[in-house]
């Protein structure tokens, strides 16, 4: 008597197993008819809650019998799936992540790989689909490495995926995922700990590498009025591998002199390479040059520090006194107006901090 499980029963079995492993983490998404060339998807719940989040992940499932792929062969090369090239391209171009997941009966485990990663690992980021396979070939065998087990680490990592609307405003051809004008909005004063987190995220997005964090108290005035504000001030030294670029908002034209003519986009500044970063999350009384010991500042930073960038949780008017050449400042301080531009032109930052930020008189790009 044959021990081979009929194909439909075999397929039902591994679909139920994937559902079991994802139980409690997501809601299931399925097509009524199998015309989308994708088996099923999930909408993840927010970590630690029963609330449904915005992350959606799709799976194309395959299964391999133990008689087809034993454990030794799997450990040597991984699992394979035969797929149509047209479907592979469709999954690669999909706006949401698609995984090829293969059930390996011989080890009772799934392995799964993001189709985009699978394709680029094999054919490169500049894949030419007309060269995938031989001329006239309709399907192709793809491999998922044995290291790509669908374990707890894999499942916990699924919420790193994100989707973004691309039917909204673009900026120089770049999708932003929102409708706010990047140049003509200003944040309300940000809660100090959130401000510090936001600056850290901006620096990370621009590939900042920290060399040393210095004691801001050594260069800023300390008395009973400013102690609380000084505790929320940081002085960093490091290197920017990505160019940080921000505007001087007070030089930007907000209204229209003539709707048929372009509006002035103002003066812009950049910082790159060796930098010192002064982060003033709660400036309070620390608003003037009188609060700064410039000689000690220069001594502390050393002679080869490059540019200084000041992030200040205040309007550009309030940040004005920190505009000084004596500090080797790269440009005007990054106040709440310039900070708004950095957030609105960086979709990942806008998405991450959207619930924590408030805007003064929001201005849509096209209204």
C-alpha positions in Angstrom: 0.0 0.0 0.0 1.4 3.4 -1.0 2.3 5.8 1.8 2.3 8.8 -0.5 -0.3 11.4 0.6 -2.6 12.5 -2.2 -1.6 15.9 -3.5 -4.7 17.8 -2.3 -4.5 16.3 1.2 -0.7 17.0 1.3 -1.3 20.6 0.2 -4.2 21.1 2.7 -1.9 19.8 5.4 1.0 22.2 5.0 -1.4 25.2 4.5 -3.0 24.3 7.9 0.5 24.0 9.4 1.4 27.5 8.2 -1.9 28.8 9.6 -1.0 27.2 12.9 2.4 28.8 13.1 0.9 32.2 12.4 -2.1 31.8 14.7 -2.5 34.8 17.0 -0.1 37.0 14.9 -2.3 37.9 12.0 -5.5 37.8 10.0 -5.7 35.8 6.8 -6.2 37.3 3.4 -7.3 35.0 0.5 -8.5 35.4 -3.0 -11.9 33.9 -3.8 -10.5 32.5 -7.0 -6.9 31.4 -7.8 -6.3 34.1 -10.5 -3.9 36.3 -8.6 -1.0 33.7 -8.8 -0.6 34.1 -5.0 -1.9 31.5 -2.6 -2.7 33.6 0.5 -1.6 36.5 2.6 -1.7 37.8 6.1 -2.3 41.2 7.8 -0.1 41.3 10.9 -1.3 42.4 14.3 0.7 45.0 16.2 3.3 43.5 18.4 1.9 42.5 21.8 -1.7 43.5 21.0 -4.7 42.1 19.3 -5.0 45.2 17.0 -4.6 44.7 13.3 -1.7 46.8 11.9 -0.9 48.0 8.4 1.7 45.4 7.4 0.6 42.8 4.8 2.7 39.8 3.7 1.9 37.4 0.9 2.9 33.8 0.4 3.2 31.5 -2.6 3.2 28.0 -1.1 4.9 24.9 -2.4 5.4 21.5 -0.9 8.0 18.7 -1.4 7.4 15.1 -0.3 10.1 13.3 1.7 10.5 10.9 -1.2 11.3 13.9 -3.5 13.7 15.7 -1.2 15.2 13.9 1.8 16.8 15.7 4.7 20.4 15.2 3.5 19.7 16.8 0.1 17.8 19.6 1.8 20.7 20.3 4.2 23.1 20.4 1.2 21.2 22.8 -1.1 17.9 23.8 0.3 14.4 23.4 -1.1 13.2 24.2 -4.6 10.0 25.4 -6.3 9.1 25.3 -10.0 7.3 28.6 -10.9 6.2 30.4 -14.0 8.7 33.2 -15.0 5.8 35.5 -15.6 4.5 34.9 -12.0 8.0 35.4 -10.6 8.2 38.8 -12.3 4.8 39.7 -11.0 5.8 38.8 -7.4 9.1 40.7 -7.7 7.3 43.9 -8.9 4.5 43.6 -6.3 4.0 46.7 -4.0 3.9 44.3 -1.0 6.3 41.6 -0.1 5.8 38.1 -1.5 7.5 35.1 -0.1 8.0 31.7 -1.8 7.5 29.3 1.1 8.3 25.6 0.7 7.1 22.9 3.0 9.8 20.2 3.4 8.2 17.0 4.5 11.4 15.3 5.3 12.2 17.7 8.1 8.6 18.9 8.8 9.6 22.6 8.3 9.0 25.5 6.0 11.7 27.6 4.4 10.8 30.9 2.9 12.5 33.7 1.0 11.4 37.2 -0.1 11.0 36.9 -3.9 12.9 40.2 -4.4 15.9 38.8 -2.5 15.7 35.5 -4.3 15.7 37.1 -7.7 18.4 39.7 -6.9 20.6 37.0 -5.4 20.5 35.0 -8.6 20.1 37.5 -11.4 21.2 40.8 -9.8 19.4 44.0 -9.0 19.4 44.9 -12.7 17.6 41.7 -13.6 16.7 41.4 -17.3 13.6 39.3 -17.5 14.0 38.4 -21.1 17.3 36.7 -20.1 15.8 34.7 -17.3 15.7 31.1 -18.6 16.2 30.0 -22.2 14.3 31.6 -25.1 10.7 30.5 -25.0 11.0 28.9 -21.5 7.9 29.4 -19.4 8.9 28.1 -16.0 12.0 28.0 -13.9 13.3 26.2 -10.8 14.2 28.5 -7.9 15.9 27.5 -4.6 15.4 28.6 -1.0 18.5 28.0 1.2 18.2 25.7 4.2 19.1 28.7 6.5 15.7 30.4 5.7 13.6 28.4 8.2 10.2 29.8 9.1 11.0 29.8 12.8 10.2 32.3 15.6 12.9 34.7 14.4 11.5 34.7 10.9 7.9 35.3 12.2 9.0 38.1 14.6 10.8 39.8 11.7 7.8 40.0 9.4 6.7 43.3 10.8 9.8 45.0 9.4 7.9 45.0 6.0 5.9 48.1 5.1 3.5 49.3 2.5 3.2 52.9 1.2 0.6 54.6 -0.8 2.0 55.9 -4.1 -1.2 57.7 -5.4 -0.3 60.8 -3.3 2.0 63.7 -3.8 5.4 63.1 -5.4 8.5 65.3 -4.8 10.9 65.5 -7.7 9.4 62.1 -8.8 9.9 60.5 -5.4 6.8 59.0 -3.7 6.3 60.5 -0.2 3.2 58.6 1.0 1.5 61.8 2.2 0.1 65.0 0.9 1.9 67.6 3.0 4.1 70.2 1.4 7.7 69.3 2.5 8.9 73.0 2.3 5.9 74.8 3.8 5.0 73.0 7.0 6.3 73.4 10.5 6.2 71.1 13.4 4.7 72.1 16.8 7.2 71.9 19.6 8.0 68.2 20.0 8.0 66.3 23.3 11.8 66.3 24.3 12.4 62.5 24.4 10.6 62.2 21.0 12.7 65.0 19.6 15.9 63.2 20.6 14.6 60.0 19.1 13.7 61.8 15.9 17.2 63.4 15.6 18.8 60.0 16.2 16.6 58.6 13.4 17.6 61.4 11.0 21.2 60.8 11.7 20.8 57.1 11.2 19.1 57.7 7.9 22.1 59.7 6.8 24.6 57.1 8.0 26.0 58.9 10.9 28.7 57.1 12.8 29.2 58.2 16.4 32.8 58.6 17.5 32.2 60.1 21.0 29.5 61.7 23.0 30.8 64.8 24.9 29.5 66.5 28.0 27.4 69.4 26.9 27.7 70.9 30.4 31.3 71.7 29.7 30.4 74.3 27.0 27.0 75.5 28.0 26.1 77.7 31.0 24.9 75.8 34.1 22.7 77.4 36.7 19.4 76.6 38.4 17.4 78.0 35.5 19.0 75.8 32.8 19.8 72.6 34.6 16.7 70.8 33.4 17.2 71.9 29.9 20.9 71.0 29.9 19.9 67.4 30.9 18.2 67.1 27.6 21.1 68.5 25.5 23.6 66.3 23.9 26.9 67.0 22.1 28.0 64.3 19.6 31.1 63.9 17.4 31.2 61.6 14.5 31.0 61.2 10.7 28.2 61.6 8.2 28.6 59.2 5.3 25.4 60.5 3.7 25.0 64.2 3.0 22.5 65.9 5.3 20.7 68.6 3.5 18.2 71.1 5.0 16.6 74.4 4.1 16.5 77.8 5.8 12.7 78.0 6.1 12.6 81.8 6.5 13.9 82.2 3.0 11.2 80.1 1.4 8.3 81.7 -0.4 4.9 80.5 1.0 2.3 82.5 -1.0 2.0 83.1 -4.7 3.2 86.4 -6.2 2.1 85.0 -9.6 0.7 81.4 -9.8 2.2 81.1 -13.3 5.7 81.7 -11.9 7.8 79.3 -9.7 8.0 80.1 -6.0 11.3 80.7 -4.3 12.5 77.5 -2.5 15.0 79.3 -0.4 18.6 78.7 0.8 19.8 75.2 1.5 22.7 73.9 3.6 24.6 70.6 3.7 26.9 68.7 6.1 29.0 65.7 5.3 32.1 64.0 6.7 33.4 65.0 10.1 30.7 66.8 12.1 29.8 67.8 15.6 26.1 67.6 16.5 24.5 69.7 19.2 21.0 68.4 20.1 18.9 70.7 22.2 15.7 68.8 22.9 14.4 71.2 25.5 16.2 74.5 24.9 14.3 76.5 27.5 16.6 79.3 28.7 19.4 78.0 26.4 18.6 80.3 23.6 21.5 82.8 23.1 25.2 82.8 22.4 25.7 84.0 26.0 25.0 80.5 27.1 27.9 79.1 25.2 31.6 79.1 26.2 33.0 79.2 22.6 36.6 78.9 23.6 35.9 75.7 25.6 33.6 74.4 22.8 36.5 74.8 20.4 39.0 73.2 22.8 36.6 70.3 23.5 36.0 69.5 19.9 39.6 69.9 18.8 41.0 71.5 15.8 39.8 69.0 13.1 36.1 68.6 13.8 34.6 69.7 10.5 31.2 71.3 10.6 28.8 71.8 13.5 25.0 71.1 13.1 22.6 72.4 15.7 19.2 70.6 16.1 17.0 72.8 18.3 13.4 72.1 19.4 12.3 75.6 18.6 11.0 77.7 15.7 13.5 79.2 13.3 12.9 82.6 14.9 13.7 81.1 18.3 16.8 79.3 17.0 18.1 82.5 15.3 20.6 83.4 18.0 22.5 80.2 17.3 23.4 81.4 13.8 27.1 82.0 14.3 30.2 81.5 12.3 32.2 81.2 15.5 30.8 77.7 16.0 31.7 76.6 12.5 28.0 75.9 12.0 27.3 74.3 8.7 24.3 76.6 8.1 21.3 77.8 10.0 20.2 75.7 12.9 17.9 72.8 12.2 14.8 74.2 13.9 11.2 72.9 13.7 10.7 74.2 10.1 13.9 72.6 8.7 13.2 69.5 10.8 9.8 69.3 9.1 11.4 69.2 5.7 13.7 66.4 6.7 10.8 64.3 8.1 8.5 64.9 5.1 11.1 64.1 2.5 12.0 60.8 4.3 9.0 58.5 4.1 10.3 56.0 6.6 10.7 58.7 9.2 7.3 60.2 8.5 5.7 56.8 8.9 7.6 55.9 12.1 6.8 59.2 13.9 3.4 60.2 12.4 1.5 59.5 15.6 3.9 61.5 17.7 4.2 64.7 15.7 1.8 67.6 15.3 1.9 70.3 12.6 1.2 74.0 12.8 -1.5 74.8 10.2 -0.9 71.8 7.9 -0.3 72.8 4.2 -1.0 70.3 1.5 1.3 70.2 -1.5 -1.7 70.6 -3.8 -4.8 72.1 -2.2 
